[in-house]
Amino acid sequence: MNVMNIISAELQRLEETKTFKYETAIESPQGGRVRVKGKEVVMLASNNYLGLSNHPVVKKAAIEGIKNYGYGVASVRFLCGTQDIHFELEKTISKFVGTEDTILFSSCFAANEGFFASVINEKLGFEEYKDVLYSDKLNHASIIDGQRLCRSEVVDKKIYNHADMNHLEQLLDADKNINYRFKFIVTDGVFSMEGDLAPLSKIVELARKYNALVFVDDSHAIGVCGKSGRGTPEAKGVLKKIDVITGTLGKAIGGAAGGYISSSKQMISYLRQKSRPYTFSNSLPPSIIFGAKAAFELLMKDTSLVTKLHENTAYFRKEIKNLGFTILEGEHPIVPIMLGEAAIAQDMSAMLLKKGVYIKGLWFPVVPKGEARLRAQISAALSRRDIDDALNVFEFVGKKMHVI
């Protein structure tokens, strides 16, 4: 059969089953309210947790970056793509998350791929070796893809049930007499489909007991979790106790692009030599470097945006439940509103947009079958009126569709 015929048939199937993902063009800057097709709507689908994507301080810094250092660097880091500002941002991130050093990537996806492929696949002085990765069942796709790049002959990959510390300890204990070179416990800090936080204090405890290293992707937590926004480690009382932290600049920290790995000086120095996404990708442009640095500095001076985010989240979670919707409990600004079927999620998302609320549905294979949902994402950019207006629309649409 012709390749295009096969592709066309699959696209048709996605549309018929209402699992086709449509892109909606936004005609304004990101914010608590945005413009879609000339109409202003409340934004509940953005990773712009702190409202920094269109913050005047961040925008001014980005413009200064272009004025002083140009539009792009036109090179990778080890050739001529390293400017002094790259080192400055790396130092700023290290200070914020509590590690010795940091390395920048084009995205956290690239960071996660670059970490596993470079650390696990290298012999590092061992003629014969085997490593082991203990990975949470619901870890992000970038972690899964990064681990797929690791050669099967040099690594054992073991999946523990989501946030199940008894299962994780069973796996660790069963392997305690195996002479692995590296042991990594790998987890998201915040799981993006569920909005729950990893039990990092227990993970750190198990890691110390079984001589393992802890790897945390904190992309949905940096700037969001903890009193000062330092992420899941702060929220769970293990700040400065995580061996490897990866994160993004593309969510709460201005929402543009870029990722990072923060760890020991030795680990970061090694990654600068061995990580292929770092070695063979252009370094981040000055506008992003300046903007992200301004965002971190803003957070280190003033935590009011973090406080407002937590207050907005608590209010929305309480009131959406009062309307009769079923949500997954938690404290994170990701609030999954459970609907069950993909068609309901897609139809409800479309109707909400028509009535003034921008929110997206998630369904299989992104989430398990029968667990389709709308994923509300709360922001410090939202006023109380914005949230109340959104709740009123949810009530109308929920009753109209017989969801509540």
N, C-alpha and C positions, 0 to 999 in steps of 0.2 A: 504494500500500500504506500502511496505517496506520503512523504513526511508531513507536508502541509495539510493533507487530509486528516491525518491522525491528530495534529495539533488543533485543527478547526473543530473536530469532533469533541475533543476535551474541553475547549473553550465553550462550546455549546452546552456540554453537560454541566459545567460550572454555573452558567447562566440559568439553566433550567432548574437546578437544585438550589438556587439562590445562595451560592457560595462564591460567586464571582466578586472580587474585590474592586470596587470603583474608587477612582481618585476624584476628590472634590477640590476644585481650585479656590484658594483664598485670595481675595483681592486687596488685602491690607496687611500691615505688620501683625505678627503674633501678639496676642494679648488676651485679656479677660473676655473681650468681645472682638469679633472679627467680622469682615464683610464677605458674604458669599452671594454671588449673582445680584449684587447691588443691595443686599439686605443685611442688616446687622444681626448677628446671632451670638449667643453665649457659647464660649469655647470650653468644652469639657472633654477634649480628646488630645490635648497637647502635653508633651513632657516639659513644658515651660513652667515648672513647679514654682519657681520664685518670681516669675514675671520679668526675668532679666533679658529675655530675647529682644525686648524693645525698650530697655531701661536707658535713660539718657546718659548715665555715667558709662555704661558699657558701649553704647553707640559712639559717644565722644572718644573713648579710648580706641575703638576700632578705626575711626577716621584718622586719629593721630598715628596709628600704626602704618596706615597707607602713606600718609604725608611724610613720615620720617624714614620708613624702611621699604616703601614700594608696595606693589600689588601682590607679587609672588616672588619666590626664591629661585625658581627654575632649576632646582637641583635637589639631590638627596643629601642627607646630613653629612656623610663623610667626604663628599666632594667639596661643594661650596654652598650647601644649603643650611648651614648652621650660622645663625646670627646670635649675638650676645643675648638677645631677648628670649631665645629658646631656652638657654640655660637659666635665665631669670625665672621663667614660668615654671620650669621643672623644680627649681628650689622652692618656689611658692607653694606648689602642690605638695611637695614633701613636707614642708612645715605644716600645712593644713591637715594632712592625713596622718602625720606622725611617723614618717619613715625616713631613712637615711638619704634616699635618692629616688629619682623619677626619670622615666624615659617617655617621650612623646611619640604618638602614632597618629596616622590619618583618621582612625576611628578606634573605638574599643573592640569592635569586631576584629580588626586587624591586630590589635594588641593581644587578644586572646589566642588567635591563630598563631601569632608570632611567638608567644610564650611557649606553648606546648610543643610546637614543631621544633623549636631550637633547643629546649632544655631536655626533652625526653629522647630525641633522636640522636643526640651526640654522645659518643662514648666517654668523653672527658677523662681519659686516662685508663679506662677499664676495657680490657679486651672482650670480656663477656660480662653482660650485666642484664638485669631486668628491673624495670620500675613498675610501680602500681599507682593507679588513679582511682580514688573512691569518689564518685560523682553523684550528686543529688539527681534524682529521677527527673525533676522539672527544671534543670539548668537551661540557661539560654542557648539558642542555636549556635552562637559564636563559640561557646565552650565545647559543644558537641562537635562542631566542625573542626575546631582546633585539635581535639583529641583524635578525630579521624585521620589527621595528618601524621599521627604518631605510628610508627611501624609496629605491627602486631607482634613481631618476634622480640621486641625489646620492652614491651609494656603490657601489663594486665589491666584491663579496664573493668571496674566493678561498680555497679549502680546500686545505691541504697535508696530505699523508699523515701519519698519526699519528707524531709525534716524529721525522719525517724531515727533517733539517736540510738535506740536499742538495736535496730538493724545495722546501723553503721558500726557499732561496737562489736556486733557478732562477726562482721566481715573483718574488722581489724584484728580481733582476737584469733580468728581462724588462721590468719596469716602471720601471727607473731613469731613463728619459728622459721619463716621464709626469709632468706637473706636478700631482701630487695635493696637496690642502691638508693632510690628515692621513693618516698611515700608521700603522696599529696592527697589531702582531703579538699575537694573542689566544690564550691557552692556559689550560687548567687547570694548577694547580701539581701536583696529584695527580689522576689519572684514576680516578674512583670505581668503575668496573666492572673495571678492570685492576689497580689498586693500584700503578701505576708513576709515577715522577716525571718531569715535563717537563725536558728538557735546557736549563735556564734560562741556564747560562753561555754556551752557544752562541747561544741566542736573543738574549741581551743583546749579544753580539759582532756578530751580524748586524744588529740594530737600530741600533747605532752606525754600522756600515758603510754602511747604506742610509737613514740618517736617519729611522728609524721609532721609534714609542713602543711600549713593552711593557705589555700588560695581562695580569694573572694573577689567576685565581680560585683562592684558596688555602684554600678551605673545608675540605678534608680534610687540610690540612697544618698549619694554625695550631694550636699546642699539641702537635703530633705530630712534625713533622720538624725536623731540626737538633738540636744538643746541648741548646739551651735552649728548644726548641719554637717558635722564631720562624718556622717554615714552610719551604717549598721554597727561597726565596731564601737562607736560612741554610744549608740542606743542600747547596746548589749553589754556595755561595761568592759570591753576588751580592746580599747584604743591602744595602739602601739604594740599589740600582741599578735597581729596578723602578719604572716611571713611575706605574702604577695597580695597586693591589692591592685585590681584594675578598675578603670572607671572611664567616664566619658565627659567631654566638654559640651556635648550636643544635647543635653537635657537641662538640668537646673542651672548649670554654669554657662548661661548665655544662649544655649541652644543652637550654636552654629555647627561645629564639626570638631573632630579630634578626639583622641583617647590617650590613655597613659597606663603605664605600669609603675607602681611604687613598691620599693623593696629595699634590701640592703645595698650598700655601695657595690659589693662584689657582684651581686646578681644583675644589677643595672649595667655595670661595666661589661659583663659577659653578654647581655642582650644587645648592647650596642655593636658588638662584634659579630654576633651569630644570627640575630633575628632578621629573617628575609623581608617581611613587610616593612621593617624599619630601614634596612639597607637599600632596598630597591624602590621605595616610594618617595615622592617629593615631600619635603618637610612642610609643616603647617605654615600658611601665609601670615604675614605680620598683623593683619587686621584681626585674625582669630587669636593670635598670641596676646596682643594688647587687650582685646576684649575679655578674654578668659582671665587674664591676670587682674584686670579691674574688678571682675566679678568675685574672684577669691578675696581680694583685698577688701571689697565691700562687706563680704561676709565676716571677715576677721575683725572688722571695726564695729559692725552693727548686726545683731541677730534678729532684728525686728521682723524682717521678711520671713525668716524661719518660723518665728512665733505666730505670725499671721497665717502662714500656711497650715500650721498645726490646728489653729483655731477654726479656719475655714473647713478643714477636713473633718474635724469632730462635729461641726454643725451640719454639714451635708450628710454625713453618715447617719446621724440621729434622725434628721428630717426625712430622708429618703425611706428609711425604715418605717417611720410614722405614717407615711403614705400607703404602706402595705407592700412595698417591694422587698424581695429577698436579696440580700447582699451577702458577700463573704465577709465575716467579721475581721476586724483588724484596726490598725492605727495609721496605715500609710495612705497618702492621697490617691493611690490607685484603689478605686472602689468598684469591684465587679458586681454588676446588677444581673442576677441570674434569670435567664429566660427559657433555657432548655433547648429549643430548636433553632437551627440556623435561619430558617425563613422568618421566624418571629423577630429575631435579632436584626435582620436586614430590613424588614418592613418597618419595625419600630424606629430604627435609626433614621430611615428616610422620612418618616412622619414627624419625628422630633425636629429634624432640620427644617422642614417646611414651617414648623411652628416657632422656630427661633432658637433651637439648641443643637449645637454641632457635637455629635458623639458617634463613635464607631462601634460596630458589632464584631465579636470574635467567635469563631466556630471551628469545628474540626477541619484540618488537623492541628490548628494552633492550640486548641483546647480539646479535651476528650469529647467523644460523641455524646450527645444528650446534655452537654454542659455549656451550650452557647450562651453568650452574655453580651451586655453592653459594658464597656470598660470606661467608667467615668474617671477622669483625672483632674483633681482639684489643684488650683493654683493660688498663690498669694496675689496674683493680678486680679482675682475676682473680688468684687465688692459684695457686701451682704445682699444688696439689691440684685446683683447678677445671679447669685445663688438662689434667692427667693423666686426670681423670674423663671429660672430653669426648673425649679421644683414645681411651680404652677403648671408649666408645660408638661412635665413628667406626669403629673396627676391627670391632666386632660387626656393625654395620649394613652396612658396606662389604662384608664377607664374605657376609652374608645376601642382599644384593642382587647379588652377583657383580660388584661394582665393583672390588674388589681380590682 
